[in-house]
């Protein structure tokens, strides 16, 4: 799946009906995630939900989460 080739109207429709999940420990400053059709994952900032989300393929999202779990994305 090439996420860059997705139809903008399809993306807009998917985001309108998306169920956004927030970590329970995040309070008001969290990353929210929505799992869309066709293996696309959307991430957005809970403080700015009207801004366009970042879109990832399932594989990209899985690699991102795995990197977090391994501690690879910590600040130096």
PyMOL CGO cylinders between C-alpha atoms (Angstrom):
from pymol import cmd
from pymol.cgo import CYLINDER

trace = [
    CYLINDER, 0.00, 0.00, 0.00, 1.39, 3.37, -1.03, 0.3, 1, 1, 1, 1, 1, 1,
    CYLINDER, 1.39, 3.37, -1.03, -0.17, 5.81, 1.42, 0.3, 1, 1, 1, 1, 1, 1,
    CYLINDER, -0.17, 5.81, 1.42, 0.91, 8.73, -0.78, 0.3, 1, 1, 1, 1, 1, 1,
    CYLINDER, 0.91, 8.73, -0.78, -1.31, 7.45, -3.61, 0.3, 1, 1, 1, 1, 1, 1,
    CYLINDER, -1.31, 7.45, -3.61, -4.49, 7.40, -1.51, 0.3, 1, 1, 1, 1, 1, 1,
    CYLINDER, -4.49, 7.40, -1.51, -7.46, 9.42, -2.71, 0.3, 1, 1, 1, 1, 1, 1,
    CYLINDER, -7.46, 9.42, -2.71, -7.82, 12.57, -0.56, 0.3, 1, 1, 1, 1, 1, 1,
    CYLINDER, -7.82, 12.57, -0.56, -11.62, 12.12, -0.53, 0.3, 1, 1, 1, 1, 1, 1,
    CYLINDER, -11.62, 12.12, -0.53, -11.18, 8.57, 0.83, 0.3, 1, 1, 1, 1, 1, 1,
    CYLINDER, -11.18, 8.57, 0.83, -8.81, 9.85, 3.53, 0.3, 1, 1, 1, 1, 1, 1,
    CYLINDER, -8.81, 9.85, 3.53, -11.27, 12.61, 4.52, 0.3, 1, 1, 1, 1, 1, 1,
    CYLINDER, -11.27, 12.61, 4.52, -14.11, 10.08, 4.72, 0.3, 1, 1, 1, 1, 1, 1,
    CYLINDER, -14.11, 10.08, 4.72, -12.02, 7.69, 6.81, 0.3, 1, 1, 1, 1, 1, 1,
    CYLINDER, -12.02, 7.69, 6.81, -10.96, 10.45, 9.21, 0.3, 1, 1, 1, 1, 1, 1,
    CYLINDER, -10.96, 10.45, 9.21, -14.54, 11.69, 9.63, 0.3, 1, 1, 1, 1, 1, 1,
    CYLINDER, -14.54, 11.69, 9.63, -15.66, 8.27, 10.81, 0.3, 1, 1, 1, 1, 1, 1,
    CYLINDER, -15.66, 8.27, 10.81, -12.46, 7.41, 12.69, 0.3, 1, 1, 1, 1, 1, 1,
    CYLINDER, -12.46, 7.41, 12.69, -12.42, 6.19, 16.28, 0.3, 1, 1, 1, 1, 1, 1,
    CYLINDER, -12.42, 6.19, 16.28, -9.50, 7.92, 17.96, 0.3, 1, 1, 1, 1, 1, 1,
    CYLINDER, -9.50, 7.92, 17.96, -7.76, 6.18, 20.85, 0.3, 1, 1, 1, 1, 1, 1,
    CYLINDER, -7.76, 6.18, 20.85, -5.83, 8.00, 23.56, 0.3, 1, 1, 1, 1, 1, 1,
    CYLINDER, -5.83, 8.00, 23.56, -3.53, 6.51, 26.18, 0.3, 1, 1, 1, 1, 1, 1,
    CYLINDER, -3.53, 6.51, 26.18, -5.30, 6.55, 29.53, 0.3, 1, 1, 1, 1, 1, 1,
    CYLINDER, -5.30, 6.55, 29.53, -2.24, 8.01, 31.26, 0.3, 1, 1, 1, 1, 1, 1,
    CYLINDER, -2.24, 8.01, 31.26, -1.71, 10.83, 28.81, 0.3, 1, 1, 1, 1, 1, 1,
    CYLINDER, -1.71, 10.83, 28.81, -4.00, 13.50, 30.20, 0.3, 1, 1, 1, 1, 1, 1,
    CYLINDER, -4.00, 13.50, 30.20, -4.61, 16.36, 27.80, 0.3, 1, 1, 1, 1, 1, 1,
    CYLINDER, -4.61, 16.36, 27.80, -1.30, 16.19, 25.92, 0.3, 1, 1, 1, 1, 1, 1,
    CYLINDER, -1.30, 16.19, 25.92, -1.33, 12.92, 24.03, 0.3, 1, 1, 1, 1, 1, 1,
    CYLINDER, -1.33, 12.92, 24.03, -0.84, 11.35, 20.69, 0.3, 1, 1, 1, 1, 1, 1,
    CYLINDER, -0.84, 11.35, 20.69, -4.08, 9.85, 19.43, 0.3, 1, 1, 1, 1, 1, 1,
    CYLINDER, -4.08, 9.85, 19.43, -4.23, 6.91, 17.05, 0.3, 1, 1, 1, 1, 1, 1,
    CYLINDER, -4.23, 6.91, 17.05, -6.94, 5.73, 14.65, 0.3, 1, 1, 1, 1, 1, 1,
    CYLINDER, -6.94, 5.73, 14.65, -6.78, 2.51, 12.66, 0.3, 1, 1, 1, 1, 1, 1,
    CYLINDER, -6.78, 2.51, 12.66, -8.28, 3.11, 9.21, 0.3, 1, 1, 1, 1, 1, 1,
    CYLINDER, -8.28, 3.11, 9.21, -9.20, 0.73, 6.41, 0.3, 1, 1, 1, 1, 1, 1,
    CYLINDER, -9.20, 0.73, 6.41, -6.63, -0.53, 3.88, 0.3, 1, 1, 1, 1, 1, 1,
    CYLINDER, -6.63, -0.53, 3.88, -3.92, -0.88, 6.53, 0.3, 1, 1, 1, 1, 1, 1,
    CYLINDER, -3.92, -0.88, 6.53, -3.53, 2.82, 7.24, 0.3, 1, 1, 1, 1, 1, 1,
    CYLINDER, -3.53, 2.82, 7.24, -2.90, 4.25, 10.71, 0.3, 1, 1, 1, 1, 1, 1,
    CYLINDER, -2.90, 4.25, 10.71, -3.45, 7.92, 11.55, 0.3, 1, 1, 1, 1, 1, 1,
    CYLINDER, -3.45, 7.92, 11.55, -1.68, 9.76, 14.39, 0.3, 1, 1, 1, 1, 1, 1,
    CYLINDER, -1.68, 9.76, 14.39, -2.61, 13.22, 15.64, 0.3, 1, 1, 1, 1, 1, 1,
    CYLINDER, -2.61, 13.22, 15.64, -1.96, 15.57, 18.53, 0.3, 1, 1, 1, 1, 1, 1,
    CYLINDER, -1.96, 15.57, 18.53, -4.85, 15.62, 21.02, 0.3, 1, 1, 1, 1, 1, 1,
    CYLINDER, -4.85, 15.62, 21.02, -4.29, 19.36, 21.56, 0.3, 1, 1, 1, 1, 1, 1,
    CYLINDER, -4.29, 19.36, 21.56, -4.75, 20.07, 17.84, 0.3, 1, 1, 1, 1, 1, 1,
    CYLINDER, -4.75, 20.07, 17.84, -7.32, 17.57, 16.56, 0.3, 1, 1, 1, 1, 1, 1,
    CYLINDER, -7.32, 17.57, 16.56, -8.26, 19.78, 13.60, 0.3, 1, 1, 1, 1, 1, 1,
    CYLINDER, -8.26, 19.78, 13.60, -4.75, 19.63, 12.14, 0.3, 1, 1, 1, 1, 1, 1,
    CYLINDER, -4.75, 19.63, 12.14, -4.11, 16.96, 9.51, 0.3, 1, 1, 1, 1, 1, 1,
    CYLINDER, -4.11, 16.96, 9.51, -2.88, 13.72, 11.08, 0.3, 1, 1, 1, 1, 1, 1,
    CYLINDER, -2.88, 13.72, 11.08, 0.26, 11.87, 10.10, 0.3, 1, 1, 1, 1, 1, 1,
    CYLINDER, 0.26, 11.87, 10.10, -0.54, 8.74, 8.08, 0.3, 1, 1, 1, 1, 1, 1,
    CYLINDER, -0.54, 8.74, 8.08, 1.43, 5.51, 8.28, 0.3, 1, 1, 1, 1, 1, 1,
    CYLINDER, 1.43, 5.51, 8.28, 1.11, 2.04, 6.82, 0.3, 1, 1, 1, 1, 1, 1,
    CYLINDER, 1.11, 2.04, 6.82, 0.60, -0.77, 9.32, 0.3, 1, 1, 1, 1, 1, 1,
    CYLINDER, 0.60, -0.77, 9.32, 4.26, -1.78, 8.89, 0.3, 1, 1, 1, 1, 1, 1,
    CYLINDER, 4.26, -1.78, 8.89, 5.50, 1.77, 9.49, 0.3, 1, 1, 1, 1, 1, 1,
    CYLINDER, 5.50, 1.77, 9.49, 3.34, 2.12, 12.59, 0.3, 1, 1, 1, 1, 1, 1,
    CYLINDER, 3.34, 2.12, 12.59, 4.49, -1.25, 13.94, 0.3, 1, 1, 1, 1, 1, 1,
    CYLINDER, 4.49, -1.25, 13.94, 8.14, -0.22, 13.45, 0.3, 1, 1, 1, 1, 1, 1,
    CYLINDER, 8.14, -0.22, 13.45, 7.47, 3.11, 15.20, 0.3, 1, 1, 1, 1, 1, 1,
    CYLINDER, 7.47, 3.11, 15.20, 5.85, 1.41, 18.21, 0.3, 1, 1, 1, 1, 1, 1,
    CYLINDER, 5.85, 1.41, 18.21, 8.62, -1.21, 18.37, 0.3, 1, 1, 1, 1, 1, 1,
    CYLINDER, 8.62, -1.21, 18.37, 11.23, 1.56, 18.40, 0.3, 1, 1, 1, 1, 1, 1,
    CYLINDER, 11.23, 1.56, 18.40, 9.46, 3.24, 21.29, 0.3, 1, 1, 1, 1, 1, 1,
    CYLINDER, 9.46, 3.24, 21.29, 9.26, -0.04, 23.20, 0.3, 1, 1, 1, 1, 1, 1,
    CYLINDER, 9.26, -0.04, 23.20, 12.99, -0.65, 22.69, 0.3, 1, 1, 1, 1, 1, 1,
    CYLINDER, 12.99, -0.65, 22.69, 13.81, 2.87, 23.91, 0.3, 1, 1, 1, 1, 1, 1,
    CYLINDER, 13.81, 2.87, 23.91, 15.25, 3.96, 20.55, 0.3, 1, 1, 1, 1, 1, 1,
    CYLINDER, 15.25, 3.96, 20.55, 13.26, 7.19, 20.38, 0.3, 1, 1, 1, 1, 1, 1,
    CYLINDER, 13.26, 7.19, 20.38, 14.28, 8.74, 23.68, 0.3, 1, 1, 1, 1, 1, 1,
    CYLINDER, 14.28, 8.74, 23.68, 15.78, 12.20, 23.74, 0.3, 1, 1, 1, 1, 1, 1,
    CYLINDER, 15.78, 12.20, 23.74, 19.59, 12.26, 24.00, 0.3, 1, 1, 1, 1, 1, 1,
]
cmd.load_cgo(trace, "trace")
